[in-house]
Amino acid sequence: MLQIYNTLSRQKEYFKPLHEGHVGMYVCGPTVYGDAHLGHARPAITFDLLYRYLMHLGYKVRYVRNITDVGHLEHDADEGEDKIAKKARLEQLEPMEVVQYFTNRYHHDMELLNVLPPSIEPHASGHIIEQIAFVQKIMDKGYAYVSNGSVYMDVEKYAKDYPYGKLSGRNLEDIVTETRELDGQQEKKHSFDFALWKKAAPEHIMHWPSPWSEGFPGWHMECSAMGTKYLGEQFDIHGGGMDLMFPHHEAEIAQSCAALGHDSVHYWMHNNMITIAGKKMGKSYNNFITLEQFFAGNHHLLEQPFSPMTIRFFILQAHYRSTVDFSNDALVAAEKGLARLTEAYQRLMKIKASDATSEHLNPELLNSLRTRCQEAMDDDLNSPIVISHLFDSARAINTVFDGKGTISEADLEELRAVWKTYAMDILGLQLDGAQDAGAGMDAYKGAVDMLLNMRLEAKRNKDWGTSDKIRNELTALGFTIKDTKDGFEWSL
Ligand code: ZN
């Protein structure tokens, strides 16, 4: 039975959904004002693993992952201007053009990482009405106040009736000392009050009418409003990166309790962070690497390109609640590990069963592989253990491949089924190599180039037979070959 670590209770709990056979799951998605980086890959892959595993267990999952496009989450403290609005103003674009551009790029990156699309992907900007209604509910319950056209959560009043800070383990005194002086402090009763609705400054280009002012929803409102809209007043799982625990998720809990009278979420799950050479990722450290830069290998911290599957494997090699330290060497090691796994998978598809029984293989290892993989996944999604079990069984595959052992029909079938289920479907590793845009792709391109260079040489030697043969056979395989002044061009 699946156990997951609930951040709220600080322990592993048996997962029991609110409605039998169905799971409602909400994960905080990206802010689309720039390209996705390594820090975006981890929550996306962590909750993709959970989504895939829940479906494997037979649940019907409604997975909601939002797009933050109102921009306020990344408020530029230096300039006091919304990032999306700023980019739009500088580049003379409609804000929604900026949003669409980066949303498309995010989707492309996720597809390369083999992250399944969520069931619903709501945009904050498309749910202003729901957010206003949610703020109104909090107002009606008396836990919010209006100041100069903005609406703030009355945290002191709320904290008298509900435990504020229970998710992150903070109390109000901690929060007072932590709260940075940000814009709007003069309007608030207390520094720890947070905005539910903000009146827009004249230069702010993303704003909507509301009962309080022409403005925009506060930091945390979108997830409360959209989570409730699509998953109901109570739902099973809310996930996100650990960095969102405070203030974002703490504020969400407060908003839900204030508006609805109870918490919405049963299991809070948080993935740990990725550090780079022991440091937090961030613009100020000059160590911000976008996923595109990983795939292309063009960043000063990278010595080579890394395929999306290498990035996925690198992240899954660690348990989602432990920290992961990125370095070029760590990725090279992940690339090697993935290559060994890919080789084993491809051998597994090639080896033939013997007429007799399996010999010179560890029968225990074969018989218990599926159970051990399941036990590891049931233990709070322990992907590194699943990977180590797959490596163990790779030894058996290699023994048969090298002719040093035999495998029975039934054992071979089961082994293939376990690899397909756990490596491909649940871990989401594309071991068939079909979509490997990294090293495999380079080798394949190199091979086609080599053939076409041989054809070029044949033509120079007036060896039309060889030249035509290469051309015709590549064409038959689906390649389009074009002769150019300097040589050739090809595409598939
Ligand atoms: Zn959120």
Residues whose N, C-alpha, C, O or C-beta is under 5 A from the ligand:
A	BS01	ZN	C28 C223
